[in-house]
């Protein structure tokens, strides 16, 4: 078993272990696949024996208020019974706590008894799974059930777990309660402990009526209602303000009554999602992956085979799900397959990169060339001082070219030298703020003065300047340092979410508020709160914040009681609040409450002397220490840093990654982004082509250049020349004459002829091999021409690809 195979098996095992550990990854992936399959399959028709009567917001306006009088339900049951329906399920929980409904309970009780086919909903408390059974600590029954224990009921509890599941049986002491949908189905097949609902369509595919619409049809004696005979009727609320709503592939707001209608449909037609083989499939897929790795060792067509396996597996899973609604742990197959595909590409690229033979010390070459350029410059300047004015123009032009070359070479030389730490001014680190500028000293002094007070502070400055670090420094120096520091980004939340986040909410304040929530103001009591991006808040929220600042009072969302907090407020913004005040987007009175003390953090371009100490701090922040080259430090100092300290941190982190990959500890120009490195950096091929041009591309120029550049391999020089020539040819759109002039940079016919001869030789050799294999595809021809790539530097392989494609198309 070779090294690559061992690596791939290790990756597969590690990936499986990670997916096991972080279940959210496979759950999300598998849910996405199932949703995609449902959307591809399209909507199916739900069971026609199920009819929904739902109570809309308009119904409540006409019949209300909520809760509706139970006489309406009694009337509804009476009407449905007259149409000989099979079953009636009241998904609405008829709570016994509404005393005002007691007068109507007898009427409803009588109609339930007459119908003798009504199933009411019950509610279980918290659920716990013990030995494959679901146990609840409490079970709440509707008021009619409390009067007549013979009335059938079913619980309407659900479990959200990578989909929506319903426990088919719940136990509370000696009581076993079936699911609402199971009680309506009236079947007792041997199902698993719970079912996962398969939402096969939008809920409006069910035959449905609003409550008022149904009463109108009854009053009109509409013959359409005769079709209700032997149907199962579900009655519930569709008003999203009162009913829990769910999102599915086909509905953004699915009401609870429709959810139970789908559960009933799944039970009647045996088409709920079956995930009983989910765990078993994990092990099966792992074995399959290992089998693939071991038996697909050859790289010749391995990428194509992985693509075929990937596509086929996806298609097979789609068919399995479509036919039997089986949900498998497909993420444990697809994710490792994708990683294996990437691993194989990586191995191929590494092999190709290693094809280039030869070695050269670029640093030494640059030093030698710099010395030669300086000598040539000195010689020409001396000659200019002694010569007539006839050739002055040409000599001055030559001097400028040499000076430009020398500057680039010196920059390359400086890129090999670590920058020494300047001892002129000692840098300081104040609570994470690294600086040596006078501007930041003033900021620190203001922090020290304002921290011990309880005054509100407004921190201003561009994004990335370190406003949160300043806020933390203030808190750590304040009398509240032993209490909490809480930071909130006001721009990251909508107005309603921001209110809930800051002020908290009470249980039942809105849909989804199932428990009381402590707000950030309450959490930060006796401590400090940072309101970042305060300029992004709405006027309505600003009014509520002003109240907190004035009196410490606030109201939790959904609460009628006023709460109090003792908290120091620090706010931060990168916007001009005074401009927003003029534009009526920010309250002036709030501004003065927040801006008792203003701390403005200057941008990094306004305090250039801080760039070096901050960069050095980020270089040394981890276990491994890194240094900056002189050239890299100069580029950092010359850059304007629109993203300030945050951008500088990102650039240093990026450079450290590249250094780690190259097993270096010196950050150089190549490790920095292009927009920071403004000057052009010389490369080995620049040295090669310049030397060949000086030697007029003579027969011996390759050998002479190899010796001149430090006795490097002749092959290395020749292949860099070939690669650069092919690159120029492609960039000139295969205009041979134009490319020859660009390569030679000479108008001498003899030199042009020599370059043309070289280029023609390379192209003819490629053309011969292409013609011998013209019946093959590009990739097959490329494999046949492997020798043409063997010693060519990797960066020129794409240009050779383009040349081969061009010759194929010409033929």
C-alpha positions in Angstrom: 0.0 0.0 0.0 1.7 3.2 -1.1 1.9 6.5 0.8 -0.9 8.3 -1.2 -3.3 5.4 -0.5 -2.5 5.5 3.3 -3.0 9.3 3.3 -6.4 9.0 1.6 -7.6 6.3 3.9 -6.5 8.4 6.9 -8.4 11.4 5.5 -11.5 9.3 5.0 -11.4 8.0 8.6 -10.7 11.5 10.0 -13.5 13.0 8.0 -15.9 10.3 9.3 -14.8 11.0 12.9 -15.3 14.7 12.4 -18.8 14.2 11.0 -19.6 11.9 13.9 -18.4 14.5 16.4 -20.0 17.6 14.8 -23.5 16.2 13.9 -24.7 19.6 12.7 -22.6 19.2 9.5 -24.1 15.9 8.3 -27.5 16.8 9.5 -27.5 20.1 7.5 -26.0 18.4 4.5 -28.5 15.5 4.5 -31.5 17.8 5.1 -30.4 19.9 2.1 -30.2 16.8 0.0 -33.7 15.6 1.0 -35.1 19.1 0.4 -33.5 19.2 -3.0 -34.9 15.7 -3.9 -38.4 16.9 -2.8 -38.2 20.0 -5.0 -36.9 18.0 -8.0 -39.7 15.4 -7.6 -42.3 18.2 -7.3 -45.5 18.2 -5.4 -47.6 15.1 -5.0 -51.3 15.0 -4.3 -52.1 14.4 -0.6 -54.7 11.9 0.5 -58.1 13.1 -0.8 -59.9 11.6 2.3 -58.4 14.4 4.4 -60.1 17.9 4.6 -58.9 20.9 6.6 -61.2 23.5 8.2 -59.0 26.3 9.4 -59.7 29.5 11.4 -58.1 32.5 9.7 -57.5 36.0 11.1 -60.6 37.2 9.1 -62.7 34.5 10.7 -61.6 35.7 14.1 -62.5 39.3 13.2 -66.1 38.1 12.3 -66.6 35.6 15.0 -64.1 36.7 17.7 -62.5 37.6 19.8 -60.0 34.8 20.4 -60.6 32.2 21.9 -63.8 31.7 20.0 -66.9 30.7 21.8 -67.2 26.9 22.0 -70.7 27.1 20.7 -69.1 27.7 17.3 -67.2 24.4 17.6 -70.5 22.7 18.7 -72.3 24.1 15.7 -69.4 23.0 13.5 -69.5 19.4 14.9 -73.3 19.4 14.4 -73.0 20.4 10.7 -70.2 18.0 10.0 -72.1 15.1 11.6 -75.0 15.9 9.3 -72.7 15.2 6.3 -71.7 11.8 7.7 -68.0 12.5 8.0 -65.7 9.7 9.1 -63.7 11.4 11.8 -63.3 14.9 13.2 -60.1 16.1 14.8 -60.0 19.3 16.8 -56.3 20.3 16.7 -57.3 23.4 18.8 -56.5 22.7 22.5 -59.7 23.3 24.5 -58.1 24.5 27.7 -60.0 24.3 31.0 -58.5 27.5 32.3 -60.9 29.7 30.3 -63.8 30.2 32.8 -65.7 32.3 30.3 -66.1 29.2 28.1 -67.7 27.1 30.8 -71.2 28.1 29.9 -70.7 26.7 26.4 -68.9 23.5 27.5 -72.2 21.5 28.0 -73.3 22.4 24.5 -70.0 21.2 23.0 -69.9 18.2 25.3 -73.3 17.1 24.0 -72.3 17.5 20.3 -69.1 15.5 20.9 -71.1 12.7 22.4 -73.7 12.8 19.6 -71.0 12.7 16.9 -69.1 9.8 18.5 -66.2 10.3 16.1 -64.4 13.3 17.5 -60.7 13.3 18.5 -59.5 16.1 20.7 -55.9 17.3 21.1 -53.9 17.0 24.3 -50.5 18.5 25.3 -47.5 16.8 26.9 -44.9 18.5 28.9 -41.1 18.0 28.5 -40.3 14.7 26.7 -37.5 12.2 27.6 -36.6 9.1 25.6 -36.0 6.1 27.9 -35.5 2.6 26.5 -37.1 3.5 23.1 -40.1 5.0 24.9 -41.1 8.6 25.3 -41.9 9.7 28.8 -43.4 13.0 29.9 -43.6 14.7 33.2 -47.1 16.0 32.6 -50.1 15.5 30.3 -52.7 18.1 29.8 -56.2 17.1 28.6 -58.9 19.3 27.1 -61.8 20.3 29.3 -64.4 17.9 27.6 -62.0 15.0 28.3 -61.9 15.9 32.0 -65.7 15.6 32.1 -66.0 12.4 30.0 -62.9 10.2 30.1 -64.2 8.1 27.1 -63.6 10.9 24.6 -60.6 9.9 22.5 -57.6 12.3 22.4 -54.2 12.5 20.9 -51.1 14.6 21.7 -50.0 17.3 19.3 -46.3 17.5 20.5 -43.5 17.5 17.9 -39.7 17.1 18.0 -37.5 19.2 15.8 -34.5 17.1 15.0 -33.1 17.4 11.5 -36.7 17.6 10.4 -40.0 17.4 12.2 -40.8 14.2 14.1 -43.8 13.0 16.0 -43.6 10.4 18.9 -46.4 8.0 18.2 -46.9 7.1 21.9 -46.2 9.1 25.0 -46.4 7.7 28.5 -47.2 9.5 31.7 -47.3 7.1 34.7 -49.9 4.6 33.7 -51.4 6.6 30.9 -50.4 6.0 27.3 -51.3 8.8 24.9 -51.2 8.3 21.1 -50.3 11.0 18.6 -53.2 13.1 17.4 -52.6 11.9 13.8 -52.4 8.3 14.9 -55.7 8.5 16.8 -57.4 10.0 13.7 -55.9 7.3 11.4 -57.4 4.6 13.7 -54.8 2.1 12.6 -52.5 0.0 14.8 -49.8 -1.2 12.5 -46.4 -1.9 14.0 -44.8 1.5 13.5 -41.5 2.6 15.0 -41.5 4.8 18.1 -41.9 7.9 16.0 -42.3 9.1 12.5 -40.5 11.9 10.5 -43.1 13.9 8.5 -42.7 13.9 4.7 -44.1 17.1 3.4 -45.1 16.0 -0.1 -46.7 19.3 -1.2 -47.9 22.7 -0.2 -50.7 22.5 2.4 -53.2 24.2 0.1 -53.2 21.0 -2.0 -55.4 19.5 0.7 -59.1 20.3 0.3 -59.6 23.1 2.8 -62.2 25.7 3.9 -62.0 28.6 6.3 -64.5 28.4 9.2 -66.7 31.2 8.0 -66.5 29.9 4.4 -67.8 26.5 5.6 -70.7 28.0 7.6 -71.7 30.0 4.5 -71.7 26.8 2.3 -73.8 25.1 5.0 -76.3 28.0 5.0 -76.5 27.9 1.2 -76.9 24.2 1.3 -74.1 23.9 -1.2 -74.0 20.4 -2.8 -70.2 20.5 -2.7 -70.4 19.6 1.0 -71.9 16.2 0.2 -68.4 15.2 -0.8 -67.4 15.3 2.9 -69.1 11.9 3.5 -66.5 9.4 4.9 -63.8 12.1 5.0 -61.5 12.8 8.0 -61.8 16.5 9.0 -59.1 18.4 10.8 -60.0 21.6 12.5 -57.3 24.1 13.5 -55.9 27.6 13.4 -54.1 29.0 10.3 -53.7 32.6 11.6 -49.9 32.9 12.0 -50.3 35.3 14.9 -52.0 32.5 17.0 -50.7 29.3 15.5 -47.1 28.0 15.3 -45.9 28.0 11.8 -43.2 25.9 10.1 -41.1 26.2 7.0 -41.0 23.4 4.4 -39.8 23.0 0.9 -43.2 24.0 -0.4 -44.5 26.4 2.3 -42.9 29.3 4.1 -45.6 29.4 6.7 -47.2 26.0 7.3 -49.8 26.1 10.2 -49.9 23.4 12.9 -53.2 21.9 11.7 -51.6 21.3 8.2 -48.6 19.7 9.8 -50.8 17.1 11.5 -52.7 16.7 8.2 -49.4 15.7 6.5 -48.7 13.3 9.4 -52.1 11.7 9.0 -51.5 11.4 5.2 -48.1 9.8 5.8 -49.7 7.2 8.2 -52.6 6.4 5.9 -50.3 5.9 2.9 -47.2 4.6 4.6 -45.0 7.4 3.1 -43.4 9.1 6.1 -39.6 9.5 5.9 -37.9 6.3 7.1 -34.5 7.0 8.8 -34.2 3.7 10.6 -31.2 2.7 8.4 -29.4 6.1 8.9 -26.8 4.7 11.4 -26.2 1.5 9.5 -25.6 3.4 6.3 -22.7 5.3 7.9 -20.6 2.1 8.3 -21.6 0.9 4.9 -20.5 4.1 3.2 -17.2 4.1 5.1 -16.4 0.6 3.9 -17.4 1.6 0.3 -15.0 4.6 0.5 -12.1 2.5 1.6 -12.9 -0.1 -1.1 -12.8 2.8 -3.7 -9.5 4.1 -2.4 -7.8 0.7 -2.5 -9.0 -0.4 -5.9 -8.7 2.9 -7.7 -4.9 3.4 -7.3 -4.1 4.4 -10.9 -4.1 8.1 -11.5 -4.7 7.9 -15.3 -8.5 8.1 -15.1 -9.0 8.3 -11.4 -10.6 11.8 -11.5 -13.1 10.7 -14.1 -13.9 7.6 -12.1 -14.5 9.6 -8.9 -16.8 11.9 -10.9 -18.8 8.9 -12.2 -19.0 7.3 -8.7 -20.1 10.7 -7.2 -22.9 11.2 -9.9 -24.1 7.6 -9.8 -24.3 7.5 -6.0 -26.3 10.7 -6.1 -28.7 9.3 -8.7 -29.1 6.0 -6.8 -29.9 7.8 -3.6 -32.4 10.0 -5.3 -34.2 6.9 -6.6 -34.1 5.2 -3.2 -35.6 8.2 -1.6 -38.1 8.7 -4.3 -39.4 5.1 -4.2 -39.1 4.2 -0.5 -38.6 7.5 1.3 -35.5 6.1 2.9 -33.2 8.7 4.5 -29.5 7.6 4.6 -26.4 9.3 6.0 -25.3 10.3 2.5 -23.1 13.1 3.8 -20.8 10.3 5.1 -20.3 9.2 1.4 -20.4 12.5 -0.5 -18.1 14.6 1.7 -15.3 12.0 1.8 -15.7 11.5 -1.9 -15.3 15.2 -2.5 -12.2 15.2 -0.3 -10.8 12.2 -2.1 -11.3 14.0 -5.4 -9.4 17.1 -4.0 -6.6 14.8 -2.6 -6.1 13.2 -6.0 -5.9 16.6 -7.7 -3.3 17.6 -5.1 -1.2 14.5 -5.6 -1.2 15.1 -9.4 -0.2 18.7 -9.0 2.6 17.9 -6.6 3.9 15.2 -9.0 3.9 17.7 -11.8 5.6 20.4 -9.8 8.3 17.9 -8.8 9.0 17.3 -12.5 11.1 20.4 -12.7 14.8 19.5 -11.9 17.6 21.8 -11.0 18.2 24.3 -8.1 19.3 27.8 -7.9 19.9 30.3 -5.1 17.9 33.3 -6.2 19.2 35.5 -3.4 22.8 35.0 -4.5 22.0 35.6 -8.1 20.3 38.9 -7.3 23.3 40.0 -5.2 25.8 39.2 -8.1 23.6 40.9 -10.7 23.2 44.0 -8.4 27.0 44.3 -8.2 27.4 44.1 -11.9 24.6 46.7 -12.6 26.2 49.1 -10.1 29.6 48.7 -11.8 28.0 49.2 -15.2 26.3 52.4 -14.0 29.5 53.8 -12.6 31.3 53.1 -15.9 28.6 54.8 -18.0 28.5 57.8 -15.6 32.3 58.2 -15.9 32.1 57.9 -19.7 29.3 60.5 -19.8 31.5 63.0 -17.9 34.3 62.6 -20.3 32.3 62.3 -23.6 30.9 64.9 -26.0 27.2 65.8 -25.9 26.5 63.8 -29.0 25.5 60.6 -27.3 24.2 62.2 -24.1 20.5 61.3 -24.7 21.2 57.6 -25.2 23.5 57.5 -22.3 21.1 59.2 -19.9 18.3 56.8 -21.0 20.7 53.9 -20.3 21.5 55.3 -16.9 17.8 55.6 -16.0 17.2 52.0 -17.0 20.1 50.9 -14.9 18.9 52.9 -11.9 15.5 51.3 -12.2 17.0 47.8 -12.4 19.3 48.6 -9.4 16.4 49.8 -7.3 14.5 46.6 -8.0 17.5 44.5 -7.2 18.1 46.3 -4.0 14.5 45.8 -3.0 15.0 42.0 -3.7 18.2 42.1 -1.7 16.3 43.9 1.2 13.7 41.2 0.9 16.3 38.7 2.3 17.3 40.9 5.2 15.3 40.9 8.5 14.2 44.4 9.6 15.9 45.4 12.8 13.7 46.6 15.7 13.9 50.4 15.9 15.1 51.6 19.3 14.3 55.3 18.7 10.9 55.0 20.3 9.8 52.2 22.6 6.5 50.7 21.6 3.7 50.3 24.3 1.0 47.7 24.8 -2.0 49.1 26.7 -4.7 46.5 27.2 -4.1 45.1 23.8 -3.6 48.5 22.1 -0.1 48.5 20.6 1.3 51.9 19.7 4.2 54.4 19.8 2.5 57.4 18.2 1.6 60.6 20.0 -2.0 60.4 18.7 -2.5 57.0 20.5 -0.8 58.3 23.6 -3.5 61.0 23.8 -6.2 58.3 23.4 -4.7 56.3 26.2 -4.5 59.3 28.5 -8.2 60.0 27.8 -9.0 56.4 28.6 -7.2 56.6 31.9 -9.0 59.8 32.8 -12.5 58.7 31.8 -12.4 55.0 33.0 -12.9 55.6 36.7 -16.1 57.6 36.1 -19.6 56.3 35.2 -20.0 58.8 32.3 -21.3 57.6 29.0 -18.5 57.4 26.3 -18.8 57.6 22.5 -15.9 56.0 20.7 -15.6 57.1 17.1 -13.3 56.0 14.3 -13.1 54.1 11.1 -13.8 50.4 10.9 -11.0 48.3 12.1 -9.3 50.9 14.3 -9.9 49.0 17.5 -13.0 50.6 19.1 -14.0 47.4 21.0 -10.4 47.1 22.4 -10.7 50.7 23.7 -14.1 49.8 25.3 -12.7 46.8 27.0 -9.7 48.9 28.3 -12.1 51.4 29.8 -14.1 48.6 31.5 -10.9 47.0 32.9 -9.8 50.3 34.4 -13.3 51.2 35.8 -14.9 50.5 39.2 -17.0 47.9 37.4 -14.1 45.8 36.2 -15.2 42.8 38.4 -18.6 42.7 36.7 -19.6 41.8 33.2 -18.5 43.5 30.0 -21.2 42.9 27.3 -20.7 43.9 23.6 -23.6 44.1 21.1 -23.4 44.9 17.4 -26.5 46.9 16.7 -26.0 46.7 12.9 -26.2 42.9 12.9 -29.8 42.7 14.2 -33.2 43.9 13.0 -35.0 46.4 15.2 -37.3 43.7 16.8 -34.4 41.3 17.3 -32.2 44.1 18.8 -34.9 45.0 21.3 -35.3 41.4 22.3 -31.5 41.0 22.5 -30.9 44.1 24.6 -34.1 44.3 26.8 -35.0 40.6 26.8 -38.5 39.1 26.4 -41.0 37.1 28.4 -42.4 33.7 27.5 -45.2 34.0 24.9 -44.2 37.6 23.8 -44.1 36.4 20.2 -44.1 33.2 18.2 -41.1 31.2 19.2 -40.7 32.9 22.6 -41.1 29.6 24.6 -39.1 30.8 27.6 -38.1 34.0 29.3 -35.0 35.6 27.9 -32.5 37.8 29.8 -31.5 40.8 27.8 -28.0 42.3 27.5 -28.9 45.2 29.8 -30.0 42.8 32.5 -26.9 40.6 32.0 -24.6 43.7 32.2 -26.2 45.0 35.4 -23.5 46.7 37.6 -21.1 46.3 34.6 -20.5 47.8 31.2 -22.3 47.4 27.9 -20.8 48.3 24.5 -23.3 49.3 21.8 -21.3 49.0 18.6 -22.5 50.5 15.3 -24.9 52.7 17.2 -25.4 54.9 14.1 -27.3 52.0 12.4 -30.2 52.0 14.9 -33.8 53.1 14.1 -35.4 56.2 15.7 -38.0 54.0 17.5 -35.2 52.0 19.1 -33.3 55.2 19.9 -36.3 56.5 22.0 -36.2 53.3 24.1 -32.4 53.5 24.6 -32.7 57.2 25.6 -35.1 56.1 28.4 -32.5 53.6 29.7 -29.8 56.3 29.7 -32.0 58.8 31.5 -33.5 56.6 34.2 -32.2 53.1 33.9 -35.7 51.9 33.1 -36.7 49.6 30.3 -39.5 47.2 29.4 -38.9 43.6 28.3 -40.6 42.7 25.1 -44.1 41.4 26.0 -43.9 42.4 29.6 -46.1 45.0 31.4 -43.6 45.4 34.2 -40.8 47.9 34.1 -37.3 46.7 34.8 -34.2 48.6 36.1 -30.5 48.4 35.3 -27.4 50.0 36.6 -25.0 49.9 33.7 -22.4 52.0 32.1 -23.0 52.6 28.4 -20.2 52.9 25.9 -21.2 53.3 22.3 -19.1 53.1 19.1 -19.6 54.1 15.5 -17.8 54.7 12.3 -20.3 57.2 11.1 -20.6 60.9 11.5 -23.5 61.1 14.0 -23.8 64.9 13.6 -24.5 64.4 9.9 -27.1 61.8 10.7 -28.7 64.3 13.2 -29.0 66.8 10.3 -30.5 64.1 8.1 -33.1 63.3 10.9 -31.7 59.8 11.2 -30.3 60.1 14.7 -31.8 61.8 17.7 -29.9 64.8 19.0 -30.9 64.3 22.6 -29.6 60.7 22.5 -26.4 61.9 20.9 -25.7 64.3 23.8 -26.5 61.5 26.3 -24.1 59.1 24.6 -21.4 61.7 23.9 -20.6 62.9 27.4 -17.0 61.9 26.6 -15.8 61.4 23.1 -12.8 59.2 22.3 -11.8 59.4 18.6 -9.4 56.7 17.4 -7.2 57.9 14.5 -6.9 55.8 11.4 -3.7 53.8 10.8 -2.7 56.1 7.9 -2.8 59.0 10.3 -0.3 57.3 12.7 2.1 55.6 10.3 4.7 55.1 13.1 2.2 52.6 14.7 2.3 50.2 11.7 5.7 48.6 12.5 5.0 47.8 16.2 1.5 46.5 15.4 2.9 44.4 12.6 5.6 43.0 14.9 3.0 42.3 17.6 0.9 40.2 15.1 4.1 38.4 13.9 4.9 37.3 17.5 1.4 36.7 18.8 1.5 32.9 18.3 4.0 30.3 19.5 6.1 30.6 16.4 7.8 34.0 16.0 8.1 35.6 12.6 10.2 38.5 11.3 9.6 41.1 8.6 12.1 41.7 5.8 13.2 45.3 5.2 11.4 45.3 1.8 8.2 43.9 3.3 8.2 46.4 6.2 8.7 49.3 3.7 5.7 48.1 1.7 3.6 47.9 4.9 4.6 51.5 5.8 3.9 52.8 2.3 0.4 51.4 2.2 -2.7 53.5 3.2 -4.6 50.7 5.1 -8.2 51.5 4.4 -9.2 48.6 6.6 -6.9 49.9 9.4 -5.6 47.5 12.1 -8.0 44.7 11.2 -6.7 44.7 7.6 -3.1 44.7 8.9 -3.8 41.7 11.1 -5.4 39.9 8.2 -2.3 40.6 6.0 0.1 39.4 8.6 -1.9 36.2 9.2 -1.9 35.5 5.5 1.8 36.1 5.3 2.4 33.7 8.2 0.4 31.0 6.4 2.7 31.3 3.3 5.8 31.4 5.5 4.7 28.2 7.3 4.1 26.5 3.9 7.6 27.5 2.8 9.1 26.5 6.1 10.4 30.1 6.6 10.2 32.5 9.5 10.9 35.7 7.4 7.9 37.4 5.9 8.9 38.6 2.4 7.3 40.6 -0.5 5.9 37.4 -2.1 3.9 36.8 1.1 2.0 40.1 0.8 -1.0 40.9 -1.4 -0.3 42.6 -4.7 -2.0 45.8 -3.8 0.5 46.3 -0.9 3.6 45.4 -3.0 3.6 48.3 -5.4 7.1 47.8 -7.0 7.8 45.1 -9.5 9.8 42.2 -8.1 12.4 40.6 -10.4 12.2 36.8 -11.0 14.7 34.2 -12.2 13.2 34.3 -15.7 13.9 38.1 -15.8 17.6 37.4 -15.3 17.6 34.7 -17.9 16.0 36.7 -20.7 18.0 39.8 -20.0 21.2 37.9 -20.1 20.2 36.2 -23.4 19.3 39.6 -24.9 22.7 40.9 -24.0 24.3 38.0 -25.7 22.1 38.4 -28.8 20.7 34.9 -28.5 23.9 33.4 -30.0 24.4 29.6 -30.1 26.5 29.7 -26.9 24.3 32.2 -25.1 22.5 29.5 -23.1 25.7 28.0 -21.7 27.2 31.5 -21.0 24.0 32.6 -19.2 24.1 29.4 -17.0 27.6 30.2 -16.0 26.9 33.9 -15.5 23.9 33.1 -13.2 26.1 31.0 -10.8 26.8 27.8 -12.9 23.1 26.8 -12.7 21.9 23.9 -14.9 21.9 24.6 -18.7 18.5 22.9 -18.8 17.1 25.3 -16.2 18.1 28.3 -18.3 16.8 26.7 -21.5 13.4 25.7 -20.0 12.8 29.1 -18.5 13.6 30.7 -21.9 11.2 28.2 -23.6 8.5 28.8 -21.1 8.7 32.6 -21.2 8.7 32.4 -25.1 5.5 30.3 -25.1 3.9 32.7 -22.6 4.7 35.7 -24.8 3.4 33.8 -27.9 0.0 33.1 -26.1 -0.2 36.7 -24.8 0.3 38.0 -28.4 -2.5 35.8 -29.6 -0.1 33.5 -31.5 1.2 36.4 -33.7 4.7 34.9 -34.3 6.4 38.0 -35.6 5.1 40.2 -32.8 6.2 37.6 -30.3 9.7 37.4 -31.7 10.1 41.2 -31.4 8.8 41.1 -27.8 11.2 38.3 -26.9 14.3 39.8 -28.5 13.7 43.5 -27.9 16.0 44.1 -30.8 15.4 45.2 -34.4 18.6 43.5 -35.7 17.6 41.1 -38.5 20.2 38.5 -37.4 19.0 38.5 -33.8 15.3 38.2 -34.9 16.3 35.3 -37.2 17.9 33.5 -34.2 14.9 33.9 -32.0 12.6 32.8 -34.8 14.6 29.7 -35.4 14.3 28.8 -31.7 10.6 29.4 -31.6 10.0 27.5 -34.8 11.9 24.5 -33.5 9.7 24.3 -30.4 6.5 24.7 -32.3 7.4 22.2 -35.0 8.3 19.6 -32.4 5.0 20.1 -30.7 3.1 20.0 -34.1 4.7 16.7 -35.1 3.6 15.0 -31.9 0.1 16.5 -32.2 -0.3 15.2 -35.8 0.8 11.7 -34.7 -2.0 11.7 -32.2 -4.6 13.8 -33.9 -7.4 11.3 -33.4 -7.1 11.6 -29.6 -8.7 14.2 -27.3 -6.7 17.1 -25.8 -6.1 15.4 -22.5 -5.0 12.2 -24.2 -2.6 14.2 -26.4 -1.3 16.0 -23.4 -0.4 12.7 -21.8 1.4 11.6 -24.9 3.4 14.9 -24.9 4.4 14.5 -21.2 8.1 14.9 -22.1 7.4 18.5 -23.3 6.2 19.3 -19.7 8.9 17.3 -17.9 11.5 20.1 -17.2 9.3 23.1 -18.0 8.6 25.2 -14.8 5.1 24.6 -13.5 4.0 28.2 -14.0 4.4 27.8 -17.8 2.4 24.6 -18.1 -0.9 26.5 -18.8 0.8 28.3 -21.7 2.0 25.0 -23.2 -1.6 23.8 -22.9 -2.8 26.8 -24.9 -0.2 26.2 -27.6 -1.2 22.6 -28.0 -4.9 23.5 -28.2 -4.1 26.2 -30.8 -2.2 23.6 -33.0 -5.1 21.1 -32.6 -7.6 23.7 -33.7 -5.5 24.7 -36.7 -5.3 21.1 -37.9 
